[in-house]
C-alpha cells in the first residue's frame, strides 16, 4: 500500500485503540462515555466520579504512552541513521544509560519520598543530557563526528554508566528503594499525569519539528558519508544536529517513563519494511507504530495481572520482538 494509506490506517487504529484503552481498567467504561468525558474535559468542566477517572487518571496515561512510543521510535530511527546500523537504538549511544543513572542517583541519594513528583524525571533528563554531551565530546575529532566513533564511544560510556548504576543499587541498602529502582529501570507509565505530560511534550514536539527540516540530510546520511559529502552536505556537522535531536527526544521521554527497550530498535525496522527508507515516509509511520505498540503494551501492563501492574518494558519485549521476527521472516521469504 502507498505510505499515506498506511499512515492514515495506523492513525485511525491508534485513535480507536486509545479510546478503548481509556475505557479499560478496574471500572470498564464504554467508548461513548469515554468520548463524552473527554469532550467535557477539553471544555474545562469540573471532573467528578467517572469523569475524574477518565480525564485525570486514564487520559494522561494514554497520551503519555502515545508520546513515549512515538518519541522512542523516532529517536531509534535517528540513531540508526547516525551510526549506519539498523540494529542500533538510543541505548547504543548511552542516552538511556545516562537517564537510568540520573534516576537511580535521585532515588538512592534523596530517598523514595523525596524522589516523587518532578525530581525523578528531572534527574533522569539531566542524566541523559550529561551522557549525550559526554559521548559527543569524546566522539568528536578534528574530522568531525563519525559513525564508528559514535558507536564505540556510546557503547563504552553506556557500559560505564551501567556499572555506576549497579554500584548505586548495591550501595542503597534499602529493599524498598531497590525495588523502586528496578521497577523504573524496566519502564512504567503508572505515574502519568497532566503535569508530567505538559513538561515532556513541548521539547519532543520541537524536536519533531526540527526533524522535518532535517529530512533531506537524513536521506543523504543514510547513503554513507562519502555519498553525502559528494551531494553537498557535511556529514560531521549534520550528524551533530541529528545527535542533538535524538538526545532531546530520548531524554524527554525516558525521564517520564523509565528505560523501555525494544521500541527504538524494533519499530523503525518494521516501518522500513512497510514503507521503505525515505525518511519523509519512514519517520511518520515509525511514530504511529511506536505509539500504537506502546499503547497496547501499557494497556496490557495494567490489566493482565490486575490489580498488580507489570513493568511496561516486559510487555514491549513480548509484543515487539515476536512481531518483528515474524515480519522479517515474511519479508525474507518474499525477497
N, C-alpha and C positions, 0 to 999 in steps of 0.2 A: 504494500500500500504506500501511497505518497506520504512523505513526512508530515505535512499538515493534517492529513486524515488521522494518522497515528496519534499526533499531539492532541487533536480535538477529542478523539476517542478516550485517551488517557485522562484528559481534563474532566470529561463527563463522568467517567468511572470514579475519579478521585472525589468529585463533589458528592456523588451518590454514596460512596463509602464513608465520607466524612459525616454525612447526615446520619447514616446508620450507626456509625461509631459513637456519636454523641448519645444516641438512644440506648446503647448497650451498657449494662452495669448492674449493680445490685438492684436498682429500680429500673426496669425496662420502660422506655418511653417511645411511643410511636412516632414515625417521621413527621407527621402533620403537627404534632405537639411540639416537636423539636423546632421546626421552621417557625412556628408561631412565637415561641420563646426567644429565638434568635432575632426575629424582627422586633420584638419588644425591647430586647437588649440594645439593638442598634439605635432605636429611637430614644434610648436613655431612660426607659421606665424602670422603676424600682423592682428588683428581683426578689421574689419570696417563694417559698415552697419549691415546687418542681422547677419553676423558672430560675431559682437560685442555683439549683443543682446543674441545670443546663448551662446557664450563662456564666456563672462564676467558677464552676469546677470543671465541667467537661469541654466546653468550647475552647477555653485557653489551652487545654491539653491537646486537643485535636489540632489546633492551629500550630502549636509548638512542634508536634510530630511532623506536620507538613513542612514547617520551616527547617527543622533539623534534617529531615530526609533530603529535601531539595538542596540544602547547603552542603551536606556531606557528599552528595552525588556530583554536584558541580565542582567542588573542591577536588574530588578524586579525579575527575576528567582533566582539570587543570594540571594536577601533579603528573598525570600520565603524559601530558604534552611536555612538561618541563624536563622530564627525565627520559623521554623516548622509550617508555616501558609500559605496556598495557596491564602489568600486574602491580603497579605502584598505587599508593593511596596516601592520605595525609600522615599515616604512621611512618611512611618511608622517609619523610623529611623531619621527623622528630617533633612535629607540631602537637600531635596527640599526647606524646610522652611528656612534653612540657606542660600541657594542661593538666595531666594527671599529677605531676609533681606539685604544681601550684595548689591544686585542690587538696591533696594529701597533706601538704605542709600546713594549710589552714586548719584542717581537721585535727591533726596531731599536735599542733602548736597552741591553737586557741581553744580547743575543746569543741565538743559536739554542739553545745548550746550556743556558743558564740558564732559557730560556723553556719548558722542558719541565715535566712534572708538573702541579702545580696553579697555577703562576704565571700561565700564559697564560689559563686560564679566569677566574682572579681578576681579571686586568687587563681582560678583556672585560666581566665583570659590573660592575666599577666604572665602566667607560666608559659602559655602558648606563644605569646608575643616575644618573650625573652628567648625561647627556644628558636623561634624564627629568625630573630636578629643574630643569634649566635651561629646558626647554620649559615646564614647569608654571609656573615663576616669571614668565617673560615673557608667558605666555598669560593670566595672572590679572589681572583688573581689579577695580574696585570692584563690578561687577555679577556677578563670578564668572568661571568659565571657559566660554567659548562655543566652539561647534564651529568656527566660522570662524577664530577666533584660534588655536585649537589647530592647525588645518591650516597657516595661514600661518607661525606661529612654528616648527612642527615641520619644515616643508619648508626654511625658512631656516636653522635650526640644523643640519639634516641636510646641506645643501649646504656649510655652513661646516666641519663636521666631516669631510666627504668631502675637502674641499680640504686640510685639515691632514693627513689620512691620506695623500693623494697626495704631499704635500711630504715626509713622513717616509720614504715608499718611495723617492723620488728621492734623498733625502739619505743613505739607508742605505749605498750604495756597495758592497754585497755581493750578488753574484749569487745566492748560496745563500739569504741572508736574504730577498731579493726574491721568490725562487721560493716559499719557505715562506709569505710574506705573501700572495701571490696565491692559493696553494692554500687558505689559510684563508679568504680573502675569498669564495671560491667554495663553501665549505662542505665539511666532511669529518667522517666518524664513525670514521676509522681509529684514533684514539687512545682509543676507548671502553674503559673498564674499570670494575670494580665500585666503585672509589673515586670516580671522577667521577660515576657514576650515583647513588651514595649522597649526594653533595653536592647535585646538581641536583634530585633527586626530591622531597625534603621541601618546599622552597618552592613548587614547581609544584603539588603536591597541596594544600597550604594555600591557594594562590590559587584552585584549582578549587573548594575548599570554600566560599570567600568568594563565588565567582561564583554558587553555588547560592542564597546569601542575597540576591543582587542580581537575581535573575531578573525579578521584577516591575518593578523600576526600569529594567532594560534594555528591557523591552517598552514602558514608558511613554516612555523617552528616544527610542526609535525612531519614536515618533509625532510628535516635534517638541517644542521647548521649551515653546511656548505650551500645547499639549495636556497635556504632562507636569505643568506648573505647575497647570493647572486641575484635574487629577486628584489633586493633593495631594503632589507631591514637588518639591524644589528642584533644578532642572536643574543649576545650577552645582556644588552640593555633591555631587550624585550623580555628576556627571562626574569629579570629583576622585577619588572612590573607584574608579570603573571604570578611570580612567587609571592609578592606582597598581597595580591588579591586573594590567593589561596590561603594565606596565613590569616587574613582578616576573617574570611568566611569560617575557616576551621576553628579559630579561637572563639568566635562569637557563638557558634552552635554547640561546641563541646563544653563551653562554660555553663550552659543551661541543661545539658543532657548527660554529661559524663562521656566516657570514651566508648563509642559504639562502633564496632568493627564491621567489616564486610560491605557496608553500603557504598563507601567510596571506591572500593575495588570492584564489586560485582556490577553495580548499576551502570557505570559508563560503558562497560563492555557489552552488556545487554543492549544498551541504546545504540552502540556502534554496529551491532549485528542487525538491528532493526532498520536504521536509517543511514548507515554509513559514517564516514569520518569527518565530513564537513561540519564545522562547529556551529554554524547557524542552525543546523538541524540537530546535531548531537546534544548540545547543552540544554535546549528546552525539553527535549524528550528525556534526558537524564534527570533533570529537575523534577519532572512529573512522575517518572518511575521511582525515583528516590523518595518522594513524598508519599506515594502510594504504598511502597514497601514499608516505610517507617510507620505509617498509619495502621496498616494491618498488623505489624509486629507489636506496636504498643497496645492495640486493642486486645490482641492475644495475651500479652503480658499481664494485663489487669483482669482478664476474665477466665483464663484456662484453669487456674487453681484458686479462684476466688473463694474466700476473701484474701488469701495470700497473693502477693504480687511478685511476678518474676522479673528479673533484670531484663530489659528490652534487648540487650546485646545477645542474649541466648536465643531469643526469637529471631532476630535478624539473621543469625547464622543458620538456624534451622530452616528459615524460609528462603534466604537468598542463595545459599550455596547449592542446594539440590536443583533449584530452578536454573541457575547459571550453568551447571554441568549439563543439564538436560538440553538447554538451548544450544550450548556449544556442540554437543553430540549431533543434534539435528543439523546444525549449520555445517559441521564437518561432513556429514553424510551427503548433504546436498552439494558441497564443494568438491 
